[in-house]
Amino acid sequence: MVSGAKRSDRWLDELALSASRNAVPFYEALGWERVREATHEASDGVVLPVMVMRRSFEGARTGRRR
């Protein structure tokens, strides 16, 4: 789940998400960074451990517009 984003001009600079523990290596392989451990409460009340992660897109702009 993407939980936050920063936007500058018309470009997205950063995204944040909460990843389940088993998904952390997947996101790290795609360039995401660990921020902190947290918990997420599911709709049925079950509390799950998650890792808050972020990915910066600064410097990745190519000048192309969509």
HTML snippet that shows the backbone in 3Dmol.js (N, CA, C, O; Angstrom):
<script src="https://3Dmol.org/build/3Dmol-min.js"></script>
<div id="view" style="width:600px;height:400px;position:relative"></div>
<script>
const pdb = `
ATOM      1  N   MET A   1       0.846  -1.166   0.000  1.00  0.00           N
ATOM      2  CA  MET A   1       0.000   0.000   0.000  1.00  0.00           C
ATOM      3  C   MET A   1       0.894   1.234   0.000  1.00  0.00           C
ATOM      4  O   MET A   1       1.778   1.362   0.847  1.00  0.00           O
ATOM      5  N   VAL A   2       0.674   2.116  -0.921  1.00  0.00           N
ATOM      6  CA  VAL A   2       1.420   3.367  -0.950  1.00  0.00           C
ATOM      7  C   VAL A   2       0.766   4.304   0.043  1.00  0.00           C
ATOM      8  O   VAL A   2      -0.434   4.567  -0.035  1.00  0.00           O
ATOM      9  N   SER A   3       1.566   4.812   0.988  1.00  0.00           N
ATOM     10  CA  SER A   3       0.993   5.623   2.052  1.00  0.00           C
ATOM     11  C   SER A   3       1.308   7.097   1.945  1.00  0.00           C
ATOM     12  O   SER A   3       0.743   7.894   2.694  1.00  0.00           O
ATOM     13  N   GLY A   4       2.170   7.481   1.061  1.00  0.00           N
ATOM     14  CA  GLY A   4       2.471   8.898   0.944  1.00  0.00           C
ATOM     15  C   GLY A   4       3.303   9.170  -0.284  1.00  0.00           C
ATOM     16  O   GLY A   4       3.991   8.287  -0.796  1.00  0.00           O
ATOM     17  N   ALA A   5       3.234  10.384  -0.746  1.00  0.00           N
ATOM     18  CA  ALA A   5       4.020  10.759  -1.920  1.00  0.00           C
ATOM     19  C   ALA A   5       4.346  12.234  -1.839  1.00  0.00           C
ATOM     20  O   ALA A   5       3.559  13.027  -1.323  1.00  0.00           O
ATOM     21  N   LYS A   6       5.498  12.596  -2.345  1.00  0.00           N
ATOM     22  CA  LYS A   6       5.875  14.000  -2.453  1.00  0.00           C
ATOM     23  C   LYS A   6       5.905  14.346  -3.920  1.00  0.00           C
ATOM     24  O   LYS A   6       6.366  13.559  -4.748  1.00  0.00           O
ATOM     25  N   ARG A   7       5.413  15.524  -4.240  1.00  0.00           N
ATOM     26  CA  ARG A   7       5.360  15.924  -5.641  1.00  0.00           C
ATOM     27  C   ARG A   7       5.982  17.302  -5.804  1.00  0.00           C
ATOM     28  O   ARG A   7       5.726  18.210  -5.013  1.00  0.00           O
ATOM     29  N   SER A   8       6.783  17.444  -6.818  1.00  0.00           N
ATOM     30  CA  SER A   8       7.406  18.716  -7.132  1.00  0.00           C
ATOM     31  C   SER A   8       7.112  19.036  -8.587  1.00  0.00           C
ATOM     32  O   SER A   8       7.442  18.257  -9.481  1.00  0.00           O
ATOM     33  N   ASP A   9       6.487  20.191  -8.820  1.00  0.00           N
ATOM     34  CA  ASP A   9       6.091  20.574 -10.160  1.00  0.00           C
ATOM     35  C   ASP A   9       5.112  19.512 -10.651  1.00  0.00           C
ATOM     36  O   ASP A   9       4.083  19.298 -10.010  1.00  0.00           O
ATOM     37  N   ARG A  10       5.390  18.855 -11.743  1.00  0.00           N
ATOM     38  CA  ARG A  10       4.489  17.804 -12.236  1.00  0.00           C
ATOM     39  C   ARG A  10       5.101  16.425 -12.078  1.00  0.00           C
ATOM     40  O   ARG A  10       4.615  15.458 -12.665  1.00  0.00           O
ATOM     41  N   TRP A  11       6.144  16.327 -11.305  1.00  0.00           N
ATOM     42  CA  TRP A  11       6.883  15.070 -11.176  1.00  0.00           C
ATOM     43  C   TRP A  11       6.760  14.524  -9.765  1.00  0.00           C
ATOM     44  O   TRP A  11       6.691  15.288  -8.802  1.00  0.00           O
ATOM     45  N   LEU A  12       6.734  13.241  -9.643  1.00  0.00           N
ATOM     46  CA  LEU A  12       6.713  12.569  -8.357  1.00  0.00           C
ATOM     47  C   LEU A  12       8.149  12.373  -7.899  1.00  0.00           C
ATOM     48  O   LEU A  12       8.944  11.756  -8.608  1.00  0.00           O
ATOM     49  N   ASP A  13       8.495  12.892  -6.718  1.00  0.00           N
ATOM     50  CA  ASP A  13       9.863  12.792  -6.214  1.00  0.00           C
ATOM     51  C   ASP A  13      10.083  11.580  -5.320  1.00  0.00           C
ATOM     52  O   ASP A  13      11.177  11.015  -5.301  1.00  0.00           O
ATOM     53  N   GLU A  14       9.053  11.175  -4.577  1.00  0.00           N
ATOM     54  CA  GLU A  14       9.233  10.102  -3.600  1.00  0.00           C
ATOM     55  C   GLU A  14       7.913   9.399  -3.329  1.00  0.00           C
ATOM     56  O   GLU A  14       6.854  10.026  -3.315  1.00  0.00           O
ATOM     57  N   LEU A  15       7.989   8.089  -3.114  1.00  0.00           N
ATOM     58  CA  LEU A  15       6.846   7.284  -2.689  1.00  0.00           C
ATOM     59  C   LEU A  15       7.211   6.565  -1.407  1.00  0.00           C
ATOM     60  O   LEU A  15       8.382   6.278  -1.161  1.00  0.00           O
ATOM     61  N   ALA A  16       6.212   6.271  -0.590  1.00  0.00           N
ATOM     62  CA  ALA A  16       6.410   5.475   0.617  1.00  0.00           C
ATOM     63  C   ALA A  16       5.346   4.382   0.644  1.00  0.00           C
ATOM     64  O   ALA A  16       4.237   4.561   0.140  1.00  0.00           O
ATOM     65  N   LEU A  17       5.709   3.242   1.244  1.00  0.00           N
ATOM     66  CA  LEU A  17       4.753   2.146   1.363  1.00  0.00           C
ATOM     67  C   LEU A  17       5.040   1.346   2.617  1.00  0.00           C
ATOM     68  O   LEU A  17       6.108   1.462   3.218  1.00  0.00           O
ATOM     69  N   SER A  18       4.072   0.534   3.001  1.00  0.00           N
ATOM     70  CA  SER A  18       4.230  -0.408   4.104  1.00  0.00           C
ATOM     71  C   SER A  18       4.286  -1.803   3.497  1.00  0.00           C
ATOM     72  O   SER A  18       3.320  -2.255   2.883  1.00  0.00           O
ATOM     73  N   ALA A  19       5.411  -2.484   3.666  1.00  0.00           N
ATOM     74  CA  ALA A  19       5.605  -3.807   3.076  1.00  0.00           C
ATOM     75  C   ALA A  19       5.565  -4.884   4.154  1.00  0.00           C
ATOM     76  O   ALA A  19       6.064  -4.687   5.262  1.00  0.00           O
ATOM     77  N   SER A  20       4.967  -6.021   3.819  1.00  0.00           N
ATOM     78  CA  SER A  20       5.038  -7.156   4.734  1.00  0.00           C
ATOM     79  C   SER A  20       6.493  -7.616   4.806  1.00  0.00           C
ATOM     80  O   SER A  20       7.281  -7.350   3.899  1.00  0.00           O
ATOM     81  N   ARG A  21       6.839  -8.300   5.878  1.00  0.00           N
ATOM     82  CA  ARG A  21       8.242  -8.715   6.064  1.00  0.00           C
ATOM     83  C   ARG A  21       8.773  -9.543   4.895  1.00  0.00           C
ATOM     84  O   ARG A  21       9.916  -9.364   4.473  1.00  0.00           O
ATOM     85  N   ASN A  22       7.955 -10.439   4.380  1.00  0.00           N
ATOM     86  CA  ASN A  22       8.447 -11.296   3.291  1.00  0.00           C
ATOM     87  C   ASN A  22       8.581 -10.544   1.969  1.00  0.00           C
ATOM     88  O   ASN A  22       9.217 -11.053   1.047  1.00  0.00           O
ATOM     89  N   ALA A  23       8.002  -9.352   1.849  1.00  0.00           N
ATOM     90  CA  ALA A  23       8.103  -8.570   0.614  1.00  0.00           C
ATOM     91  C   ALA A  23       9.287  -7.603   0.612  1.00  0.00           C
ATOM     92  O   ALA A  23       9.599  -7.021  -0.426  1.00  0.00           O
ATOM     93  N   VAL A  24       9.949  -7.422   1.755  1.00  0.00           N
ATOM     94  CA  VAL A  24      11.049  -6.456   1.854  1.00  0.00           C
ATOM     95  C   VAL A  24      12.162  -6.733   0.837  1.00  0.00           C
ATOM     96  O   VAL A  24      12.579  -5.797   0.156  1.00  0.00           O
ATOM     97  N   PRO A  25      12.665  -7.963   0.696  1.00  0.00           N
ATOM     98  CA  PRO A  25      13.720  -8.206  -0.298  1.00  0.00           C
ATOM     99  C   PRO A  25      13.283  -7.871  -1.729  1.00  0.00           C
ATOM    100  O   PRO A  25      14.088  -7.397  -2.531  1.00  0.00           O
ATOM    101  N   PHE A  26      12.026  -8.116  -2.042  1.00  0.00           N
ATOM    102  CA  PHE A  26      11.495  -7.780  -3.365  1.00  0.00           C
ATOM    103  C   PHE A  26      11.602  -6.279  -3.618  1.00  0.00           C
ATOM    104  O   PHE A  26      12.103  -5.856  -4.659  1.00  0.00           O
ATOM    105  N   TYR A  27      11.131  -5.479  -2.666  1.00  0.00           N
ATOM    106  CA  TYR A  27      11.179  -4.026  -2.838  1.00  0.00           C
ATOM    107  C   TYR A  27      12.614  -3.501  -2.832  1.00  0.00           C
ATOM    108  O   TYR A  27      12.939  -2.583  -3.585  1.00  0.00           O
ATOM    109  N   GLU A  28      13.473  -4.073  -1.990  1.00  0.00           N
ATOM    110  CA  GLU A  28      14.875  -3.636  -1.979  1.00  0.00           C
ATOM    111  C   GLU A  28      15.536  -3.887  -3.337  1.00  0.00           C
ATOM    112  O   GLU A  28      16.340  -3.076  -3.796  1.00  0.00           O
ATOM    113  N   ALA A  29      15.200  -4.999  -3.971  1.00  0.00           N
ATOM    114  CA  ALA A  29      15.765  -5.299  -5.291  1.00  0.00           C
ATOM    115  C   ALA A  29      15.318  -4.290  -6.347  1.00  0.00           C
ATOM    116  O   ALA A  29      15.968  -4.139  -7.382  1.00  0.00           O
ATOM    117  N   LEU A  30      14.214  -3.605  -6.085  1.00  0.00           N
ATOM    118  CA  LEU A  30      13.700  -2.593  -7.004  1.00  0.00           C
ATOM    119  C   LEU A  30      14.127  -1.182  -6.611  1.00  0.00           C
ATOM    120  O   LEU A  30      13.661  -0.204  -7.197  1.00  0.00           O
ATOM    121  N   GLY A  31      15.018  -1.074  -5.612  1.00  0.00           N
ATOM    122  CA  GLY A  31      15.549   0.232  -5.242  1.00  0.00           C
ATOM    123  C   GLY A  31      14.872   0.923  -4.073  1.00  0.00           C
ATOM    124  O   GLY A  31      15.176   2.081  -3.788  1.00  0.00           O
ATOM    125  N   TRP A  32      13.962   0.241  -3.388  1.00  0.00           N
ATOM    126  CA  TRP A  32      13.309   0.830  -2.222  1.00  0.00           C
ATOM    127  C   TRP A  32      14.237   0.726  -1.019  1.00  0.00           C
ATOM    128  O   TRP A  32      15.039  -0.204  -0.931  1.00  0.00           O
ATOM    129  N   GLU A  33      14.131   1.687  -0.081  1.00  0.00           N
ATOM    130  CA  GLU A  33      14.953   1.714   1.133  1.00  0.00           C
ATOM    131  C   GLU A  33      14.082   1.486   2.363  1.00  0.00           C
ATOM    132  O   GLU A  33      12.935   1.928   2.425  1.00  0.00           O
ATOM    133  N   ARG A  34      14.657   0.785   3.342  1.00  0.00           N
ATOM    134  CA  ARG A  34      13.963   0.611   4.621  1.00  0.00           C
ATOM    135  C   ARG A  34      13.981   1.935   5.378  1.00  0.00           C
ATOM    136  O   ARG A  34      14.993   2.635   5.398  1.00  0.00           O
ATOM    137  N   VAL A  35      12.848   2.272   6.002  1.00  0.00           N
ATOM    138  CA  VAL A  35      12.757   3.489   6.806  1.00  0.00           C
ATOM    139  C   VAL A  35      12.635   3.126   8.282  1.00  0.00           C
ATOM    140  O   VAL A  35      13.421   3.590   9.108  1.00  0.00           O
ATOM    141  N   ARG A  36      11.637   2.286   8.613  1.00  0.00           N
ATOM    142  CA  ARG A  36      11.430   1.891  10.008  1.00  0.00           C
ATOM    143  C   ARG A  36      10.449   0.725  10.067  1.00  0.00           C
ATOM    144  O   ARG A  36       9.678   0.484   9.138  1.00  0.00           O
ATOM    145  N   GLU A  37      10.504   0.013  11.184  1.00  0.00           N
ATOM    146  CA  GLU A  37       9.522  -1.042  11.429  1.00  0.00           C
ATOM    147  C   GLU A  37       8.254  -0.401  11.974  1.00  0.00           C
ATOM    148  O   GLU A  37       8.310   0.608  12.678  1.00  0.00           O
ATOM    149  N   ALA A  38       7.118  -0.991  11.645  1.00  0.00           N
ATOM    150  CA  ALA A  38       5.833  -0.482  12.107  1.00  0.00           C
ATOM    151  C   ALA A  38       4.849  -1.646  12.167  1.00  0.00           C
ATOM    152  O   ALA A  38       5.220  -2.795  11.922  1.00  0.00           O
ATOM    153  N   THR A  39       3.612  -1.346  12.489  1.00  0.00           N
ATOM    154  CA  THR A  39       2.555  -2.356  12.470  1.00  0.00           C
ATOM    155  C   THR A  39       1.391  -1.827  11.646  1.00  0.00           C
ATOM    156  O   THR A  39       1.213  -0.619  11.486  1.00  0.00           O
ATOM    157  N   HIS A  40       0.606  -2.759  11.130  1.00  0.00           N
ATOM    158  CA  HIS A  40      -0.592  -2.424  10.361  1.00  0.00           C
ATOM    159  C   HIS A  40      -1.737  -3.249  10.928  1.00  0.00           C
ATOM    160  O   HIS A  40      -1.627  -4.469  11.048  1.00  0.00           O
ATOM    161  N   GLU A  41      -2.831  -2.587  11.276  1.00  0.00           N
ATOM    162  CA  GLU A  41      -3.986  -3.312  11.794  1.00  0.00           C
ATOM    163  C   GLU A  41      -4.944  -3.623  10.647  1.00  0.00           C
ATOM    164  O   GLU A  41      -5.460  -2.721   9.988  1.00  0.00           O
ATOM    165  N   ALA A  42      -5.170  -4.904  10.424  1.00  0.00           N
ATOM    166  CA  ALA A  42      -6.083  -5.347   9.369  1.00  0.00           C
ATOM    167  C   ALA A  42      -7.526  -5.083   9.796  1.00  0.00           C
ATOM    168  O   ALA A  42      -7.792  -4.811  10.966  1.00  0.00           O
ATOM    169  N   SER A  43      -8.442  -5.164   8.854  1.00  0.00           N
ATOM    170  CA  SER A  43      -9.849  -4.867   9.141  1.00  0.00           C
ATOM    171  C   SER A  43     -10.453  -5.810  10.176  1.00  0.00           C
ATOM    172  O   SER A  43     -11.421  -5.454  10.849  1.00  0.00           O
ATOM    173  N   ASP A  44      -9.887  -7.015  10.309  1.00  0.00           N
ATOM    174  CA  ASP A  44     -10.404  -7.964  11.303  1.00  0.00           C
ATOM    175  C   ASP A  44      -9.737  -7.796  12.665  1.00  0.00           C
ATOM    176  O   ASP A  44      -9.977  -8.590  13.574  1.00  0.00           O
ATOM    177  N   GLY A  45      -8.894  -6.758  12.812  1.00  0.00           N
ATOM    178  CA  GLY A  45      -8.249  -6.475  14.086  1.00  0.00           C
ATOM    179  C   GLY A  45      -6.889  -7.116  14.271  1.00  0.00           C
ATOM    180  O   GLY A  45      -6.210  -6.830  15.258  1.00  0.00           O
ATOM    181  N   VAL A  46      -6.471  -7.971  13.356  1.00  0.00           N
ATOM    182  CA  VAL A  46      -5.159  -8.612  13.447  1.00  0.00           C
ATOM    183  C   VAL A  46      -4.080  -7.560  13.174  1.00  0.00           C
ATOM    184  O   VAL A  46      -4.161  -6.804  12.205  1.00  0.00           O
ATOM    185  N   VAL A  47      -3.070  -7.527  14.046  1.00  0.00           N
ATOM    186  CA  VAL A  47      -1.973  -6.572  13.893  1.00  0.00           C
ATOM    187  C   VAL A  47      -0.792  -7.281  13.233  1.00  0.00           C
ATOM    188  O   VAL A  47      -0.310  -8.300  13.727  1.00  0.00           O
ATOM    189  N   LEU A  48      -0.340  -6.733  12.122  1.00  0.00           N
ATOM    190  CA  LEU A  48       0.738  -7.338  11.344  1.00  0.00           C
ATOM    191  C   LEU A  48       1.984  -6.461  11.374  1.00  0.00           C
ATOM    192  O   LEU A  48       1.879  -5.238  11.278  1.00  0.00           O
ATOM    193  N   PRO A  49       3.168  -7.071  11.508  1.00  0.00           N
ATOM    194  CA  PRO A  49       4.405  -6.288  11.424  1.00  0.00           C
ATOM    195  C   PRO A  49       4.680  -5.924   9.966  1.00  0.00           C
ATOM    196  O   PRO A  49       4.522  -6.756   9.072  1.00  0.00           O
ATOM    197  N   VAL A  50       5.086  -4.692   9.735  1.00  0.00           N
ATOM    198  CA  VAL A  50       5.418  -4.235   8.382  1.00  0.00           C
ATOM    199  C   VAL A  50       6.700  -3.412   8.434  1.00  0.00           C
ATOM    200  O   VAL A  50       7.157  -3.009   9.504  1.00  0.00           O
ATOM    201  N   MET A  51       7.264  -3.173   7.266  1.00  0.00           N
ATOM    202  CA  MET A  51       8.423  -2.301   7.134  1.00  0.00           C
ATOM    203  C   MET A  51       7.999  -1.110   6.283  1.00  0.00           C
ATOM    204  O   MET A  51       7.557  -1.277   5.146  1.00  0.00           O
ATOM    205  N   VAL A  52       8.135   0.083   6.833  1.00  0.00           N
ATOM    206  CA  VAL A  52       7.877   1.284   6.042  1.00  0.00           C
ATOM    207  C   VAL A  52       9.086   1.472   5.138  1.00  0.00           C
ATOM    208  O   VAL A  52      10.228   1.449   5.597  1.00  0.00           O
ATOM    209  N   MET A  53       8.826   1.657   3.856  1.00  0.00           N
ATOM    210  CA  MET A  53       9.898   1.782   2.870  1.00  0.00           C
ATOM    211  C   MET A  53       9.633   2.996   1.999  1.00  0.00           C
ATOM    212  O   MET A  53       8.498   3.458   1.884  1.00  0.00           O
ATOM    213  N   ARG A  54      10.701   3.513   1.381  1.00  0.00           N
ATOM    214  CA  ARG A  54      10.540   4.649   0.481  1.00  0.00           C
ATOM    215  C   ARG A  54      11.414   4.468  -0.747  1.00  0.00           C
ATOM    216  O   ARG A  54      12.405   3.737  -0.742  1.00  0.00           O
ATOM    217  N   ARG A  55      11.006   5.163  -1.796  1.00  0.00           N
ATOM    218  CA  ARG A  55      11.773   5.154  -3.045  1.00  0.00           C
ATOM    219  C   ARG A  55      11.816   6.575  -3.552  1.00  0.00           C
ATOM    220  O   ARG A  55      10.777   7.199  -3.765  1.00  0.00           O
ATOM    221  N   SER A  56      13.011   7.084  -3.744  1.00  0.00           N
ATOM    222  CA  SER A  56      13.199   8.433  -4.264  1.00  0.00           C
ATOM    223  C   SER A  56      13.352   8.373  -5.775  1.00  0.00           C
ATOM    224  O   SER A  56      14.038   7.500  -6.308  1.00  0.00           O
ATOM    225  N   PHE A  57      12.710   9.303  -6.454  1.00  0.00           N
ATOM    226  CA  PHE A  57      12.800   9.381  -7.905  1.00  0.00           C
ATOM    227  C   PHE A  57      13.537  10.635  -8.350  1.00  0.00           C
ATOM    228  O   PHE A  57      13.582  10.937  -9.543  1.00  0.00           O
ATOM    229  N   GLU A  58      14.116  11.372  -7.400  1.00  0.00           N
ATOM    230  CA  GLU A  58      14.881  12.567  -7.758  1.00  0.00           C
ATOM    231  C   GLU A  58      16.066  12.147  -8.612  1.00  0.00           C
ATOM    232  O   GLU A  58      16.712  11.136  -8.335  1.00  0.00           O
ATOM    233  N   GLY A  59      16.346  12.910  -9.630  1.00  0.00           N
ATOM    234  CA  GLY A  59      17.445  12.584 -10.522  1.00  0.00           C
ATOM    235  C   GLY A  59      17.076  11.574 -11.587  1.00  0.00           C
ATOM    236  O   GLY A  59      17.878  11.290 -12.476  1.00  0.00           O
ATOM    237  N   ALA A  60      15.871  11.026 -11.511  1.00  0.00           N
ATOM    238  CA  ALA A  60      15.449  10.022 -12.492  1.00  0.00           C
ATOM    239  C   ALA A  60      14.632  10.643 -13.617  1.00  0.00           C
ATOM    240  O   ALA A  60      14.158   9.933 -14.505  1.00  0.00           O
ATOM    241  N   ARG A  61      14.467  11.926 -13.589  1.00  0.00           N
ATOM    242  CA  ARG A  61      13.663  12.599 -14.612  1.00  0.00           C
ATOM    243  C   ARG A  61      14.398  12.594 -15.946  1.00  0.00           C
ATOM    244  O   ARG A  61      15.599  12.859 -16.008  1.00  0.00           O
ATOM    245  N   THR A  62      13.683  12.297 -16.980  1.00  0.00           N
ATOM    246  CA  THR A  62      14.311  12.234 -18.304  1.00  0.00           C
ATOM    247  C   THR A  62      13.902  13.396 -19.189  1.00  0.00           C
ATOM    248  O   THR A  62      14.423  13.553 -20.293  1.00  0.00           O
ATOM    249  N   GLY A  63      12.978  14.206 -18.711  1.00  0.00           N
ATOM    250  CA  GLY A  63      12.513  15.317 -19.521  1.00  0.00           C
ATOM    251  C   GLY A  63      11.354  14.951 -20.432  1.00  0.00           C
ATOM    252  O   GLY A  63      10.795  15.811 -21.113  1.00  0.00           O
ATOM    253  N   ARG A  64      10.993  13.670 -20.442  1.00  0.00           N
ATOM    254  CA  ARG A  64       9.856  13.247 -21.263  1.00  0.00           C
ATOM    255  C   ARG A  64       8.562  13.570 -20.546  1.00  0.00           C
ATOM    256  O   ARG A  64       8.473  13.438 -19.325  1.00  0.00           O
ATOM    257  N   ARG A  65       7.583  13.983 -21.280  1.00  0.00           N
ATOM    258  CA  ARG A  65       6.262  14.243 -20.713  1.00  0.00           C
ATOM    259  C   ARG A  65       5.287  13.228 -21.275  1.00  0.00           C
ATOM    260  O   ARG A  65       5.358  12.853 -22.446  1.00  0.00           O
ATOM    261  N   ARG A  66       4.385  12.796 -20.431  1.00  0.00           N
ATOM    262  CA  ARG A  66       3.372  11.826 -20.860  1.00  0.00           C
ATOM    263  C   ARG A  66       2.030  12.486 -20.943  1.00  0.00           C
ATOM    264  O   ARG A  66       1.043  11.837 -21.288  1.00  0.00           O
TER     265      ARG A  66
END
`;
const viewer = $3Dmol.createViewer("view");
viewer.addModel(pdb, "pdb");
viewer.setStyle({}, {cartoon: {color: "spectrum"}});
viewer.zoomTo();
viewer.render();
</script>
